Amino acid sequence: MPKVLIVDDEKHIRLLYTEELQEEGYEVAVASDGIGILERIENEQPDVVVLDIKMVSSNGLDVLQEIRNRYYNLPVILCSAYGSYKVDIKSIAADAYVVKSSDLTELKKKIAQVLETTVPV
């Protein structure tokens, strides 16, 4: 069962994503911010990270860079309420970008896609 790490500062988003992704058969871990993300990844061993960009205590694009510096092959999906970040140069380091919605069809599709193309190490 693939494991998804959700990093988002909004509790209701974490709960929604957890419920929906568990129904899809994923194991889910959550974090409320990107502080200590490398340790969290080490402990949780996720197969994919769903990362919010605009969080109160951390910037998701900076967290993405931190992840890439250590876990280059770990798929990261940026998920933001702001579509404008999609064109930010820092966003290209992500495997996918999804605009937040209460309909998680697009997010589920992107998770499945990145997991399909990930080569196990």
N, C-alpha and C positions, 0 to 999 in steps of 0.2 A: 504494500500500500504506500503510494508516494506521500511524502510529507511536505506540507506547505507552511511556510512561516509568514504570517501576516504582521506587517509593521505599520501601525496606524494609530494616531493619537485620539481618534474618536471611538469611544467605547461601543456605541451602537453599530458602527461599521465593523469593528472586530467581531461582535456577536453575530451580525448578519452573515459575514463572510464565513465564520466558523460553522454556523448552522448549514448554510447552503453547500459548502465544500465537503463537510462530513457526509451530507446526503449523497454527494457524488462519489463517495468512497475514499476521500482523502483523509489522512491524518493531519490535524491542524495544530500549530503552535502559534502563540500571539505575543507581540511586544507592543508597548504603548509609545515607544520612541526608538530612535536609532542609537541611543547611548549604550555603549557596550555591545554593539551589534556583532562584532567578531567573536566575542566570547559566547554570545547567544547562538550563533551559527555553529560554533564548535560543539556546544552542548546539545543542541537540537538536531544537528545533521539534516537540515531540510533538503529536499530535492529541488525546490523553487522558493523564491522569496517574492512576496507581493508587497511593494513598498510605496507608501504614501510620500508625496513630495513636500507638501506644506504642513509641517508639524510644529507645535508650539516650542518644543525644546530642541529640535534638530531639523536640519534641512535635508530632505530626502536625496537631493542630488549629491550632497557631500557624503551622505551615508552610502550611496551607490558607489562613489569613487573608493571609499574605504573597503567596501566589499570586493570590488574589482581588483584592488591592489593585492588582496590576499587570496581570494577565491575566484580566480579568473573565469573558471568554467561553470560556476553556479548560476543558473538562470535567475534573472531578476526582471520582474514585471513592474514597471512604474504605474501607479494608479493614483490619479489626481482628479479633483473636481474642476481643475483648470486646464483646458485644452491647449492654452498658450505655451505650456512647458514642453509640449511635444516638439516644438521647433528649437528649444534650447540646445545648444551644442553639447552640453553635459548629458543630455538625455540619450544620445546615441550609444552610450555604453550599456544601455538596458537592452534586454532581449525583446521586449514589447512594451507598449504604452497603451493604457486603457483609461478612458475618461470615466470617472465614478458615476454609477447609476444604481438605482434600486433593482434594476434588471441585470442580473449577473451573467447573462448569456455570453457576452463578449469576453468577460474575464475568464469564465470557465473554458471557453474556446482557446484563449491564449495560453492558459495553464496547460491544457492538453497538448497544444502545439509545441510549446517549449519542452515539455517532458518527452514528447515523441522524438525530438531532434537531439536530445541530450544523450551523449555517449557516456555510459557508466565508466567511472575511473577505476 
